[in-house]
Every structure is written in structure tokens, then in C-alpha cells.
Amino acid sequence: MLFNSTALRNISRVGLRSRTATSQQLRAKTTASGGIPTPVLQGWYNIFGKSTIGYATWLVAGIIVAEGITGTLSDSVWNSVNAGRTFETVDWSKFASDDDDDDEDEDEEEEEEEEEEEEDDE
């Protein structure tokens, strides 16, 4: 037979192996850096990764930046959900009344009278 089943099997295995090998090599090149270009990773390693103090600095700076971002985001969500319900966002002019103004005027008048009495006593 010209096309023996064993020969076909061997040829197909060789073809699959070569395709598998190239796809594995390609996958290893692209996923080894997580999609980040190699020069960028090498630069990061030269600056932060070579020493313990550099890596610790990277961690602390990253934590501070992440905390700032999450704090700002959570504050903005909180303020947008509770608009008009917090001390800063309440319109206090709605609660002003004429009685408050009269009380302030009376207090000022009493203070002026007390000052005049003190001046008269001297």
C-alpha cells in the first residue's frame, strides 16, 4: 500500500509536534512577561528589583498610591449617594427663621446696654 496507516500516523504526529512546539514557544514569549514588554520589565528590575530596599520602596509607594485612589473613589461614591444628607451638602438657608434674627438682634442690644452700664459705673 502506498499510504500505510502507520506511515500516515507518524507523519501527522511529526506535524503536530512541530506546530505544538512553535505555539508553546510563542506562548512562553508572550505570557512570560504578562504582556508587558521586556525592556520595561528590565528597567523596573534595575531600579526597584535588585535590592530589598528598592523593592520595599516600590511596595510602600504602591500602597500609598492605591490607598489614595481608593479613598478618593470611595469618598466620591459616598458623596454622590448621600448628596443633600451630609453636613457639607445640606442647604442651611432652608432652616433659617425670623426668630433667629430677632434673637441675635436682642443679644446685640443687651450687650450694648451692658457695655453702657459698665462705662457709666466707671
Secondary structure, 3 states (H helix, E strand, C coil): CCCCHHHHHHHHHHHHHHHHHHHHHHHHHHHCCCCCCHHHHHHHHHHHHCCHHHHHHHHHHHHHHHHHHHHHHHHHHHHHHCCCCCCCCCCHHHHCCHHHHHHHHHHHHHHHHHHHHHHHHC
